Amino acid sequence: MASFDETMMKLMSFAFGPTLLTLGTAALIASLMAGLAGNVSGFSALWTEEIYRCHLRNGRSEQHYIRIGRAAVLACFLLAQVAAYATVCFDDLMEFLQLIVALFYAPMFAAVLAGVCSRRTTEQGASAGTSLGVFAALTLQVSFWMGYVHIGSQMAVNFYAAILSFTIAIVGCVAYRGRKQEKREIEQNGLVLEAYQLHAIRITPSLAALSVTLLALCLFLNVLWW
């Protein structure tokens, strides 16, 4: 009997056999490394370009930002190491992964969805909504860990935390009315560039039909492989 964490390895050994097992293992490791590289580079780029350059230290040299990006990569690896050690507090890896989804993925998806569907969503609103969603999900998780909330299991709490964070985040993104900037001037390399606020994507009949088709296909596959 294999645990949940051993499911992939047991399935590979059963389906591939001894011949293709090495190739399947190499492909699995390659996919994990590709995902790690994408997350690390995304973390470094987001911190350096969107936060540090825009809000903390503007107008520095490119070499300075390159050093900050390298430091962000190191910080990302340290956070990943701490998260890896935190998995010992859970029964299996799926509980921990669903916890991460409930805390961060759900409110971020809500912010993206609010920006696509509503013209009321601003940069400040997206930040406020995402922060409120993360805080709400974290509050529910801590309440469960301390025994104040009795829902059932950790996986059930992750499910309800994802619903709570998504709902609060999307309401916060639409309801928050921060300072709007219709046009701003950015000076870079001696040139003055004009950047206008991005408007929400218009939902056309073709886009709606494609979305309904994809949703129906997902439902059909879930029912077929239930």
N, C-alpha and C positions, 0 to 999 in steps of 0.2 A: 504494500500500500504506500503510495507516494503522497507527499504533502503538496499543498498548492504551489509552493515555490519550486518543486521538482517536476511539475507537470510538463513543461516544455521539453526538458531533457528526456523524460520517460517517453513522451510522444515521439521525439526525434529518434530515439533508439529503437522504438517499435516500428516506425514507418520507414526509416531509411535503411536500417540494417548496418552491418559492419563496413560495407563499401562506401556508402555515401555519408556516414556519420561524421567523418572528419570534415567533409565539405560543408555539411549543414552546420556544424559547430563554428567553422570559420565564417560562414555567412551570418550567423547569429551574432558573433563577436563584432563583425564588421558593421552590422546595423546598429549595435549598441555604441560603438565608437563614433559612427557618423552622427547619431543623435546627441552624444556628448559634445562633439565638436561644434554642432550647430547651436546647442544651448550656451556653450561657453562664449562663442563668438557673438551671439546675440546679446548676452549679458554685458559683454565688454563694450559693444557698439552702443547699446542703449544707455549705459551709464556715461560713457565718454561723450557722445554726440548730443544726446537729448537732455541730459541732466547736468553734467559737469560743464560742458562748453556753453550751453544756453543759459543756465541759471546760476552757476557758481563762479567760473573763471572764463570770462569771454575775452577774446582778443589775444590769447597767448599763441606761441609758436606751435607749428605742427609737431615738432619734436616733443614738446611738452605734452601734447595730447596723446602721442604715441606711448610715452612713458606711463601716462595715466591708464591707457588701455591695457598695457601689460600688467600693471598693478591690479586692474580689475579682473584680469584672467586669473591671477594668483588668488585673489579674494574669492572668486567663484569656485575654484578648486577647494579652498578651505571650507566654504559653506557646504559643498557637496560632501566633503569628508565628515563634517558634523552631521549632516542628514543621513549618511550611511550608518553611522554609529547609532542614530536615533531609531533605526529600524528594529533594534533588539527589543524595543518596548512594545512591539506589535506581534500578533500571532503569525502573520505572514506578510509578504511584501505587498499584496493587493490592498490590504487595509491601509498601508502607508501611502501607496500611490493614489488611492481614492481620497485620502485626506488632503494630499497636495492639490488634487483636482478641485475638491470642494472649497479649499481656501483661496486658490489663485486662479485656476482656469475658468471656473464658473463666473466670477465677477468680471474678469477680463473679456470673456465672450459676451457678457451682458453689455459692457461698454462698447464693444465693436458693433453689436446688434443695434444699440441705441443710436450710435453715430450713423449707421446705414439707413435706419428707418425714420429718424426724427431730425428735423431741422433745429430743434431746441437744444440739442446736445452741443456743448462747447468743450474746449480743452479742460477748463476748470471743472465743469460738470462731470466729465469722464473720470478725472482724477478723484473728485469727491465721491462719486458713486462707487468706484472700485475700492477706495479705502473703506467706505462704510460696509461694503459687502464682505471684505476680508475681516474687518473687525467683528461683524455679526457672526460669521462662521467660526471665528476663533473663540468668541464668547461662548457659543454653544458647545464647542469641543471642550473647553476648559471646564464648563459647568458639568459636562458628562464625566470628565476625568476626576473631578472633585466630589462626585456623588450627588450633586444638586438636581441633575436631570436624569431620569431613568427612561431610556428609550428602548433598550434591548442590547444591541451589540455595537461594536465600533463601526461596522459596516453600515448599520442602520443610521447611526449618527452622521456618518459621512454623507449618506443620501439626503437626509434632512438639512444638513449644513449646506450642501450644494444648492438645494432649492431656496433656502433662506438667503444665501449670499447672492445668487442670481437675481432674485426678486428685489432685494434691497438695492443692489447695484444698478439695475435697470431703472428703477424708480428714482434713485438719486441722480443718475445721469440726465434724465429728462427734466426732473423738477428743479435741479440746481441752476440758478441763473447768475452766472459769473459775469465778469466784465468781458464784453465782446469786442473783438478787434476785426473790423471788416477789411482793413488794409494796413499794412505796416511796411516800413522801409528798413532794409537790411543792407548795411555797408560791408562789402567784402571785396578785397583786392582793388580798392579805389572805385568800384562800381556801385551804383545804387540800384538795388533790385526791389521790385514791388511784388509782394506776395499777398494774395487775397485769401480770405477764409474759404475753406472747402465746404461746399454744400452737400447735403445728403444725396445719396444715389437715388435716382428716380426709379421706382419699381414699375417696369414696363410689363405688358402682357406676356412677352416672351420669357422674361426673367421669372415671373410668377409661375408660368407653365413649367419651366425647367425645375424650379424649386419643388413644385407639387410632384413632378415625375420622380425626382430623386428621393423625396420623402416616401412616396408609394413604393419605390423599389427597395428602400431600406426596410420598410414594414414587411414587404413580401418575403425578403430574404430571412428576416428574423422569424417569421411564421414558418417558412419552409424548413429552417434548420433548428427549430425549437426542440 
